[in-house]
Amino acid sequence: QVQLVESGGGLVQAGGSLRLSCAASGTIVSINPMGWYRQVPGKQREMVATITSGGSTNYADSVKGRFTISRDNAKNTVYLQMNSLKPEDTAVYYCNAKYVAWGQGTQVTVSS
C-alpha cells in the first residue's frame, strides 16, 4: 500500500515562500503521475499542479509563474515550491499519486 506524507506547510506572510514535500513509500514517484491539490472549507478540492512520469507539468492558472512542481526520483519525493504567496493561497494542500493514493494534507496559511 502506497503512503504519501506531506510536510513543509506553515504560516507565512504575503509575498513569502514555502516549499512543500511529499515523501512516498516505494518507487511510485518515478513511474506515476503525481500532483498537488488544495482545499478550503466549504469548497471542492482543486488541482494546483501536476507532473507526469515524463516530466511534463501543468498548473492552475492562479498559480502559474509562482509555483513550481518537481520530483526527485532517487528520494521518492515530490516538491511544490511556492513563491509570492497570497492570502488566497491559504488552504490544506494534498499530495496525490494518480489513481493510487492521497496524503493526509498540510496546512498553508498566508497572512496579509
C-alpha positions in Angstrom: 0.0 0.0 0.0 1.4 3.3 -1.1 1.7 6.0 1.6 2.3 9.7 0.9 3.5 12.0 3.7 3.4 15.8 3.2 5.5 18.3 5.1 6.6 21.9 4.8 3.3 23.7 5.5 3.0 26.6 7.9 2.3 30.3 8.4 3.9 32.8 6.1 3.3 36.5 5.3 2.0 37.5 1.9 4.9 37.6 -0.6 6.8 34.9 1.2 7.7 31.4 0.1 7.3 27.8 1.2 8.3 24.5 -0.1 6.1 21.5 0.4 7.5 18.0 0.2 5.7 14.7 -0.4 7.6 11.6 0.5 6.2 8.4 -1.0 6.7 4.8 0.1 8.2 2.8 -2.7 9.2 4.0 -6.1 5.8 5.3 -7.3 7.1 8.8 -7.8 9.2 7.8 -10.8 6.5 5.9 -12.6 3.2 7.5 -11.7 1.7 10.9 -12.4 1.9 13.0 -9.2 0.1 16.2 -8.2 -0.6 18.8 -5.6 -4.2 19.8 -4.8 -5.6 22.2 -2.3 -8.9 22.6 -0.4 -10.5 25.3 1.7 -13.5 24.6 4.0 -16.8 24.6 2.0 -15.1 24.3 -1.4 -14.1 21.5 -3.7 -10.6 20.2 -3.8 -8.8 21.8 -6.7 -5.8 21.0 -8.8 -2.7 23.1 -8.1 0.0 21.4 -10.1 0.7 18.0 -11.7 3.8 16.3 -13.1 3.9 13.2 -15.3 6.4 10.4 -15.3 7.9 12.0 -18.3 8.3 15.4 -16.5 5.5 17.3 -18.2 3.9 19.8 -15.8 0.6 21.5 -15.6 -0.5 24.3 -13.3 -3.7 26.0 -12.3 -4.0 29.5 -13.8 -4.0 31.0 -10.4 -0.5 29.7 -9.5 1.3 29.9 -12.9 4.5 31.8 -12.6 4.6 31.5 -8.8 4.5 27.7 -8.0 6.8 25.0 -9.4 6.3 21.3 -9.1 9.3 18.9 -9.3 10.3 15.5 -8.2 13.4 13.6 -7.0 13.1 10.0 -8.2 16.0 8.9 -6.1 14.3 10.3 -2.9 10.8 9.2 -4.0 9.7 12.8 -3.2 7.6 15.4 -5.0 8.0 19.1 -4.2 5.9 22.2 -4.6 7.9 25.4 -4.4 5.5 28.3 -3.7 6.7 31.8 -4.2 5.0 35.2 -4.0 2.3 33.7 -1.8 -1.1 35.4 -1.5 -3.7 35.2 1.2 -6.0 33.3 -1.3 -3.4 30.5 -1.4 -4.4 29.6 2.2 -5.6 26.0 2.2 -4.9 22.5 3.1 -2.5 21.1 0.4 -2.7 17.5 -0.5 -0.2 15.3 -2.4 -1.7 12.8 -4.9 -0.4 9.8 -6.7 -2.9 9.5 -9.6 -5.4 6.6 -9.1 -3.3 5.3 -6.2 -3.2 7.4 -3.0 -3.7 10.8 -1.3 -1.6 12.2 1.5 -3.0 13.5 4.8 -2.6 17.1 3.9 -0.6 20.0 5.2 -1.9 23.4 6.2 -0.6 26.5 4.4 -1.7 29.9 5.9 -0.8 33.1 4.2 -1.3 36.3 6.3 -1.9 39.7 4.7 
